[in-house]
Every structure is written in structure tokens, then in C-alpha cells.
């Protein structure tokens, strides 16, 4: 062993360990167990969930007597976000969620035996390393994987769609589809990633992205250009590249910079200082107050605990934003925040987004190198890394070039190339 890293030790010892890399890191490095997260560990089962499980049990037993091979023949398995499944159905395909999930549209897809193994493995991952490294866990994993293979073959599923490739269950599905020579796709849920390295989103056969700029950056990061398909986003129907973006101080919206448990290469893992989330919003407050701005709205990331912020920010300056994102951006007159999909969405809704990433020697607050558009040396997207630069940029009201939104979001949304790939797998 060249360095001291328990997760790396597990990966070297256990054949199934790479499937659980992300979960191990969440547990061992405590990325997801601080009170700065909205959901910590696995929440307790509510009465409503018990009723849901009871319904699932009954449904699962009923389904045992149905031939899903006929009733679900050629269904795509898809856990993608947004309305991807609806878009697939518009093209003539049928889609259902993974077999351990209750799907309101396709309840017959639920498989009780797979669900039982799923619940055991999920509980085991929460129980600690003794359970995860036990023979019982290995036996259940092997049976679970065989059940997944049998299920895919029974319905002759032509393709897999996922939102990511980080979790244990996502990786099991990817492994199964690869073994069966069926295509797998990730439809990226973000429009401006904070990292373009090949560690994330590279396990499936194809990566579907919103715009050409994203493809360009992923190729620079080491991805094979042939696996990246630009499809756009089903929510965004048209792009106004000529509008003048709103930029005044009547309703300033500040986005937080969260400490997230994103998957990272083992050799690059580092505990992040969550107090930097406060430093970020306090630095912005300081600049805004210097410019005579007396209040702003603060919008935490969906994964963050809003109460945690309320206890630690200046509530006489910040008020928490509780609107849905579309409403919030539509009424904002200026948005300030880190590298985020919200940058693209803000431009779409006609408001300027000031990209602020505090950094020392190009290393940001989360100990990660800054990525595009930082360092691009173009005038289309102004970027700042210090409070002095931030003050100058806001004071000068230097706007983002509105045409860049077309580089990040292709319109119209188009799954034509994806459909051709799926059709070849029948």
C-alpha cells in the first residue's frame, strides 16, 4: 500500500468494493453526516412509508403471477431526472424505473425479490464495515446481481438511463447492462459542472449533456468525444441571445457555496472545511454593504440545511429564499454565486449572474481546482476570485454576454441520435 487510505484498501481486497466506493466515502469521511446537510444518513421510516412498503409487498406478490416478460417487453429502465422518460415515450419507446422502485405508471415493474435484497444491502451499508465485509453481504450481493441480470433479460430491456454513476445501485445496473451488451446512458442533471474529470459520469457508454460548451469541456477533461451526445434540456424551449440581462440592486439573490460529498478520485480526497460556506456568504455581504446594498436573499443548495444557515448568518442582512427556482430567478435583479447550473438558468430567465469563486493559486474554497469558465480568458463571462474584483465587477455592472446561454443549452431538445443507438440494440 503506497499511502494510507482505507477505501483504497477495500478496493484492492474486494471485487465488489468499487460499486460501493461512493457510499464508503460518505460513511468514512463523514461528507453527508454533518448538520449542514438537509438529509443526514438514512431518514427514519414514516407511517406513510410503511403503508407504501405494505402496498409494495402486496403488489410484489401479485406480480409473481404475471408474465412481465410479455407485459413489459422492451421497456427501457430509466431513473433519469426531469421528464426524460416522457421524452422517450414520445419517440415510441416505453420506460420504467428500476425494479426495486415503485413506479406509478408501471407498477408491474416492481419485483419483490429484488426489493428484499435491495433493502438488505441498503441497511447493510448503513450498519458498518463489519457487515459490509461479511460473507452474508457478499452472498446477498451476488444473488441481487443475478436477479438484476435475469430481470433485464426477461423484459429484454434495450437500454439504461441514469442521472449519475456514483451509487452502489447505479453501478450494479451499469455493470449488468454492459455484461448484456446493452447501451447505457447518463443524462447529466446539471448545466455547468464544477468538475470535468473522468472520474464521474464515465462508466456508462454515453453521456448526454445540455450544450456544446459542456461537451467541449468534458473532452478537454479526458472524455472520448464519441461518447458525449449534445441533446439539450426538455424544459428549455427557446433561447433569447439578444436580451439585456437585468443588473441592478433592488432584489439581489446570493447562492451559497455548499460543502458537498461529490465523488472524487481516492488520491484527491480531502475533508472540506464547512465553515467556508459561511465565509463565502459573509464575504459577499461585506462587498454588497460597501456598495450601499442593505439586504439580499440567500438561497442554499437543495442538499443544505436552511436552519444551519439561519443560526450562523447575519439575519438582518440576509433573508432565506423559499421560492421555487423559476420564480426566484424571474424576480431577481442580480444573482451572485459559484460555478453552478443556476448560472445557466439565471441567464435563461434574463438576470445577470456574477460568478464568484474565491481561490488561491486557482484552488477554490473546497480545495478543488477552478474549472471553466474560470481561466478561459474571454470577455463573454466575467469571473472573479477576490472580494476586490467582486466589488469592481458589481460596481461597473459588467454583464455576461447573453448569447453564451446558447452554448450551454441546445434548443430544441433532441434525442434523435440516442433513439438510433437504442434501436440498434433490439
VOGU-3710 file (C-alpha; in Angstrom, 3 decimals, decimal comma):
1> xxxxxxxxxx> 0,000/0,000/0,000  1,584/3,260/-1,189  -0,489/5,550/1,025  -2,885/5,363/3,978  -6,385/5,071/2,570  -8,943/2,582/3,913  -11,291/2,850/0,944  -8,414/2,167/-1,441  -7,513/-0,827/0,725  -11,068/-2,139/0,318
11> xxxxxxxxxx> -10,965/-1,633/-3,444  -7,786/-3,717/-3,629  -9,257/-6,512/-1,496  -12,895/-6,911/-2,583  -14,143/-7,405/-6,145  -17,481/-5,672/-5,441  -15,998/-2,774/-3,475  -15,752/-0,370/-6,445  -19,546/-0,483/-6,628  -19,699/0,964/-3,116
21> xxxxxxxxxx> -16,849/3,475/-3,411  -19,138/6,487/-3,023  -21,091/5,032/-0,069  -17,848/4,057/1,711  -16,559/7,590/1,336  -19,802/9,123/2,574  -19,590/6,956/5,662  -15,864/7,005/6,372  -15,171/10,637/5,506  -18,458/11,880/7,013
31> xxxxxxxxxx> -19,265/14,015/3,979  -23,006/13,526/4,456  -23,350/13,311/8,220  -22,849/16,884/9,396  -25,791/19,060/10,400  -25,097/21,286/7,400  -26,898/18,684/5,266  -30,675/18,686/4,950  -30,841/14,877/4,998  -28,284/13,119/7,157
41> xxxxxxxxxx> -27,799/9,371/6,931  -30,944/7,383/6,165  -34,158/9,004/7,488  -36,453/7,027/9,791  -39,348/5,296/8,083  -42,597/7,232/8,463  -46,077/5,721/8,770  -46,752/6,776/5,187  -43,669/4,901/4,057  -44,761/1,818/5,988
51> xxxxxxxxxx> -48,056/1,900/4,059  -46,061/2,276/0,845  -43,933/-0,754/1,724  -47,086/-2,722/2,585  -48,583/-1,853/-0,791  -45,322/-2,835/-2,420  -45,382/-6,195/-0,623  -48,915/-6,930/-1,821  -48,131/-5,714/-5,338  -44,947/-7,739/-5,455
61> xxxxxxxxxx> -46,777/-10,943/-4,600  -49,454/-10,235/-7,204  -46,777/-9,592/-9,809  -45,305/-13,025/-9,176  -48,249/-14,468/-11,062  -47,859/-12,139/-14,062  -45,592/-12,623/-17,011  -43,570/-9,388/-17,027  -41,580/-10,779/-19,933  -44,669/-10,167/-22,101
71> xxxxxxxxxx> -46,303/-7,197/-20,362  -43,043/-5,238/-20,080  -41,271/-6,471/-23,177  -38,608/-3,981/-24,387  -39,129/-1,471/-21,556  -36,163/0,861/-21,036  -35,013/1,030/-17,410  -34,655/4,700/-16,527  -34,126/6,575/-13,267  -33,292/9,813/-15,092
81> xxxxxxxxxx> -34,388/13,172/-13,712  -36,719/15,681/-15,339  -39,122/14,344/-17,992  -36,674/12,112/-19,850  -38,987/9,102/-19,629  -41,830/11,114/-21,155  -39,499/12,262/-23,938  -38,509/8,661/-24,637  -42,159/7,679/-24,868  -42,771/10,465/-27,411
91> xxxxxxxxxx> -40,242/8,649/-29,611  -42,154/5,386/-29,332  -40,190/3,764/-26,509  -41,564/2,587/-23,172  -39,706/3,353/-19,965  -39,961/2,281/-16,345  -37,971/2,850/-13,191  -35,519/0,379/-11,662  -37,216/-2,834/-10,421  -36,763/-2,002/-6,735
101> xxxxxxxxxx> -38,698/1,265/-7,149  -42,468/1,694/-7,157  -43,435/3,235/-10,489  -46,955/4,724/-10,528  -47,127/4,473/-14,302  -45,808/0,894/-14,434  -46,487/-0,806/-11,074  -45,913/-4,242/-12,594  -42,220/-3,322/-12,901  -41,820/-3,777/-9,147
111> xxxxxxxxxx> -40,032/-7,010/-8,237  -40,479/-8,180/-4,641  -37,427/-10,462/-4,522  -35,183/-7,703/-5,859  -36,731/-5,239/-3,408  -35,955/-7,537/-0,464  -32,294/-7,841/-1,470  -32,164/-4,110/-2,155  -33,418/-3,290/1,357  -30,946/-5,719/2,927
121> xxxxxxxxxx> -27,977/-4,253/1,057  -29,059/-0,676/1,813  -29,399/-1,478/5,502  -26,048/-3,301/5,492  -24,274/-0,270/4,004  -25,567/1,766/6,962  -24,535/-0,844/9,520  -20,778/-0,531/9,221  -17,778/-2,239/7,722  -18,197/-5,467/9,705
131> xxxxxxxxxx> -21,483/-6,170/7,914  -20,316/-4,928/4,506  -17,258/-7,180/4,613  -19,223/-10,222/5,797  -19,959/-13,366/3,796  -23,692/-12,677/4,116  -23,289/-9,335/2,350  -21,262/-10,911/-0,463  -23,818/-13,696/-0,898  -26,715/-11,229/-0,978
141> xxxxxxxxxx> -24,873/-9,001/-3,442  -24,190/-11,919/-5,789  -27,816/-13,059/-5,644  -29,032/-9,491/-6,118  -26,823/-9,034/-9,168  -28,037/-12,326/-10,682  -31,657/-11,246/-10,079  -30,978/-7,945/-11,870  -29,456/-9,755/-14,844  -32,414/-12,143/-15,019
151> xxxxxxxxxx> -34,879/-9,244/-14,810  -33,198/-7,319/-17,652  -33,119/-10,442/-19,821  -36,729/-11,338/-19,011  -38,093/-7,977/-20,201  -35,372/-7,707/-22,867  -34,683/-4,115/-21,847  -32,892/-2,332/-24,714  -31,208/0,453/-22,730  -30,453/2,024/-19,353
161> xxxxxxxxxx> -30,807/5,695/-18,392  -29,382/7,099/-15,142  -28,716/10,521/-13,550  -25,200/9,533/-12,410  -22,812/6,607/-11,917  -21,760/7,102/-8,311  -24,015/4,944/-6,151  -23,901/1,238/-5,450  -27,155/0,565/-7,320  -26,336/2,726/-10,323
171> xxxxxxxxxx> -23,075/0,851/-10,753  -24,776/-2,531/-10,429  -27,192/-1,618/-13,234  -24,354/-0,306/-15,410  -22,356/-3,478/-14,843  -25,352/-5,647/-15,759  -26,150/-3,768/-18,973  -22,513/-3,902/-20,039  -22,436/-7,652/-19,438  -25,508/-7,995/-21,662
181> xxxxxxxxxx> -24,070/-5,663/-24,347  -26,928/-3,190/-23,939  -26,272/0,584/-24,173  -26,282/2,715/-21,041  -26,719/6,480/-20,815  -26,312/9,198/-18,206  -28,447/12,263/-18,767  -26,499/14,924/-16,893  -28,697/16,759/-14,399  -26,536/19,909/-14,345
191> xxxxxxxxxx> -25,687/22,541/-16,930  -22,373/23,864/-15,559  -20,410/21,215/-13,603  -17,711/22,183/-11,130  -15,506/19,363/-12,406  -14,957/17,759/-15,812  -12,593/14,937/-14,856  -13,200/11,382/-15,996  -13,867/10,006/-12,509  -17,543/10,962/-12,656
201> xxxxxxxxxx> -20,095/10,201/-15,385  -17,697/7,982/-17,337  -18,928/4,464/-16,543  -21,868/4,383/-18,941  -21,475/4,024/-22,698  -22,810/7,524/-23,368  -23,052/10,857/-21,585  -25,919/13,141/-22,613  -25,258/16,847/-21,990  -27,211/20,072/-22,350
211> xxxxxxxxxx> -24,955/22,041/-24,699  -21,840/22,142/-26,883  -19,823/24,026/-24,248  -20,242/21,136/-21,817  -19,118/18,614/-24,417  -16,088/20,759/-25,198  -15,053/20,896/-21,532  -15,573/17,171/-20,927  -13,415/16,338/-23,939  -10,713/18,645/-22,542
221> xxxxxxxxxx> -11,046/16,738/-19,256  -10,248/13,433/-20,953  -13,595/12,068/-22,168  -13,894/10,343/-25,519  -15,825/12,791/-27,696  -17,717/9,925/-29,359  -19,475/9,014/-26,114  -20,806/12,547/-25,473  -24,064/13,491/-27,172  -25,471/17,034/-27,011
231> xxxxxxxxxx> -29,257/16,792/-26,605  -30,369/19,986/-24,832  -32,890/20,093/-21,985  -36,622/19,300/-22,175  -37,576/22,309/-20,000  -35,934/24,947/-22,192  -37,763/25,521/-25,451  -36,088/28,670/-26,777  -33,094/30,890/-26,035  -33,080/34,696/-26,285
241> xxxxxxxxxx> -29,479/35,541/-27,153  -30,157/39,253/-27,677  -31,830/40,318/-24,437  -30,206/42,718/-21,986  -29,745/40,925/-18,695  -31,170/42,590/-15,578  -28,415/44,023/-13,387  -29,454/46,277/-10,515  -29,707/46,055/-6,758  -33,432/46,016/-5,968
251> xxxxxxxxxx> -33,539/42,241/-5,397  -30,115/40,616/-5,063  -30,074/36,835/-4,834  -26,970/35,165/-3,362  -26,346/31,467/-3,982  -24,446/29,535/-1,320  -21,275/27,538/-1,902  -22,060/24,194/-0,264  -19,701/21,531/1,036  -20,864/18,533/-0,968
261> xxxxxxxxxx> -19,897/14,871/-0,843  -19,215/14,641/-4,561  -17,367/11,565/-5,817  -13,644/12,201/-6,183  -10,573/10,204/-7,040  -9,180/8,452/-3,987  -5,827/10,186/-4,233  -7,558/13,590/-4,305  -9,913/13,173/-1,361  -9,721/15,907/1,242
271> xxxxxxxxxx> -12,020/16,866/4,077  -13,610/20,193/3,291  -13,964/22,989/5,822  -17,692/23,590/6,064  -17,168/26,972/7,740  -16,073/28,190/4,309  -19,750/28,137/3,364  -20,255/30,953/5,881  -17,081/32,726/4,787  -18,427/32,777/1,254
281> xxxxxxxxxx> -21,724/34,468/2,102  -20,105/36,866/4,608  -17,564/37,990/2,007  -20,364/38,747/-0,436  -22,306/40,587/2,280  -19,239/42,713/3,045  -18,885/43,728/-0,610  -22,578/44,467/-1,035  -22,707/46,611/2,095  -19,665/48,570/0,884
291> xxxxxxxxxx> -21,695/49,331/-2,232  -24,646/50,561/-0,160  -26,791/47,443/-0,590  -28,543/46,731/2,698  -30,229/43,394/2,126  -30,205/40,309/-0,076  -31,920/36,961/-0,399  -29,873/33,823/0,325  -30,636/30,550/-1,457  -28,965/27,423/-0,036
301> xxxxxxxxxx> -28,329/24,398/-2,229  -31,211/21,843/-2,009  -28,914/19,461/-0,125  -28,152/22,023/2,589  -29,881/22,552/5,914  -31,502/26,004/5,879  -31,733/26,086/9,692  -27,970/25,642/9,849  -27,588/28,842/7,860  -30,203/30,714/9,901
311> xxxxxxxxxx> -28,190/30,108/13,058  -24,943/31,390/11,575  -25,635/34,175/9,067  -26,487/37,830/9,591  -30,286/37,656/9,515  -30,551/41,447/9,492  -28,955/41,383/6,031  -29,950/38,030/4,556  -33,421/36,535/4,262  -33,717/32,925/3,167
321> xxxxxxxxxx> -35,226/32,355/-0,256  -38,115/29,859/-0,187  -39,415/30,337/-3,739  -39,154/27,715/-6,448  -36,110/28,391/-8,614  -38,015/29,684/-11,629  -39,968/32,228/-9,540  -36,866/33,239/-7,615  -34,762/33,872/-10,712  -37,606/35,557/-12,582
331> xxxxxxxxxx> -37,908/38,288/-9,957  -34,219/38,647/-9,037  -32,388/41,703/-10,407  -28,912/40,266/-9,800  -27,566/36,836/-8,860  -24,175/36,196/-7,267  -22,850/32,690/-6,788  -20,279/29,972/-7,502  -19,900/27,731/-10,545  -23,340/26,184/-10,817
341> xxxxxxxxxx> -26,144/25,170/-13,139  -28,014/28,149/-11,696  -25,694/30,342/-13,790  -27,236/28,907/-16,960  -30,761/29,078/-15,563  -30,327/32,692/-14,439  -29,327/33,739/-17,958  -32,302/31,839/-19,355  -34,632/33,860/-17,100  -32,977/37,144/-18,058
351> xxxxxxxxxx> -30,949/38,049/-14,967  -27,182/38,550/-14,762  -25,174/36,039/-12,737  -21,865/37,156/-11,217  -19,550/34,154/-10,980  -17,550/34,412/-7,753  -15,134/31,655/-6,715  -12,646/32,667/-4,002  -9,367/30,976/-4,859  -5,669/30,856/-4,041
361> xxxxxxxxxx> -3,429/29,802/-6,931  -6,528/28,565/-8,785  -7,572/26,289/-5,893  -11,054/27,100/-4,636  -12,585/27,066/-1,157  -13,433/23,375/-1,459  -9,791/22,514/-2,277  -10,710/21,767/-5,886  -9,094/23,475/-8,904  -11,352/26,001/-10,592
371> xxxxxxxxxx> -12,812/24,936/-13,917  -14,274/26,691/-16,940  -15,287/29,476/-17,362  -12,537/30,444/-14,881  -9,267/30,702/-16,758  -10,926/30,833/-20,186  -9,666/34,388/-20,790  -12,730/35,505/-22,701  -14,927/38,536/-22,218  -18,229/36,717/-22,583
381> xxxxxxxxxx> -18,361/35,530/-18,962  -16,705/37,806/-16,370  -15,316/35,820/-13,421  -13,827/36,997/-10,115  -11,841/35,298/-7,354  -11,314/38,088/-4,773  -13,586/40,500/-2,923  -11,842/43,461/-4,568  -12,570/42,044/-8,026  -16,130/41,307/-6,961
391> xxxxxxxxxx> -16,698/44,901/-5,804  -15,290/46,332/-9,041  -17,349/43,994/-11,215  -20,620/44,715/-9,419  -19,980/48,445/-9,358  -19,225/48,510/-13,082  -22,261/46,316/-13,872  -20,288/44,306/-16,374  -22,747/41,774/-17,730  -22,421/38,260/-19,069
401> xxxxxxxxxx> -22,855/38,096/-22,833  -26,442/36,745/-23,123  -25,509/34,711/-26,207  -23,486/32,254/-24,098  -26,668/30,600/-22,850  -26,985/29,045/-26,322  -23,606/27,380/-25,824  -24,788/25,752/-22,595  -28,320/24,798/-23,701  -29,048/23,348/-27,114
411> xxxxxxxxxx> -32,537/24,055/-28,430  -34,698/22,319/-29,329  -34,294/19,224/-27,169  -33,353/16,318/-29,448  -32,948/12,619/-28,625  -32,754/11,547/-32,277  -29,182/10,218/-32,108  -29,972/8,450/-28,843  -33,025/6,786/-30,406  -30,880/5,417/-33,253
421> xxxxxx> -28,492/3,838/-30,727  -31,342/2,234/-28,779  -32,983/0,872/-31,919  -29,755/-0,917/-32,857  -29,784/-2,799/-29,528  -33,004/-4,709/-30,220
//
